[in-house]
Amino acid sequence: MTSPDPNQFTSDPAPLQKSDVKIPSEILLSVLTPPLLLTLWGGKALSEILQSLGYASEEVFRGDRLPVLNFPHREPD
């Protein structure tokens, strides 16, 4: 029994070209900071809007603005 040739199953694809362009971390940091800050600011604004909506819906069900119903008083016999 012969052992398989290790080079038999490998093909030599065209070598991948590596890009020698390196982006400095300062540039990456300066590009990615505004989206992060906008996301945080938007989350805070959304939280405040939802909280004010919750307060408004609570006011609807509180009942101090509902009309007063006048029930007739029963006289004891």
TAJO-V764118 format. One record per run of one state. SS is the DSSP state (2 for helix, 1 for strand, 0 for the rest). FROM is the first residue (numbers start at 1). TO is the last residue. If there is no record, write none. Layout:
ss=[SS | SS]
from=[FROM | FROM]
to=[TO | TO]
This chain:
ss=[0 | 2 | 0]
from=[1 | 25 | 63]
to=[24 | 62 | 77]
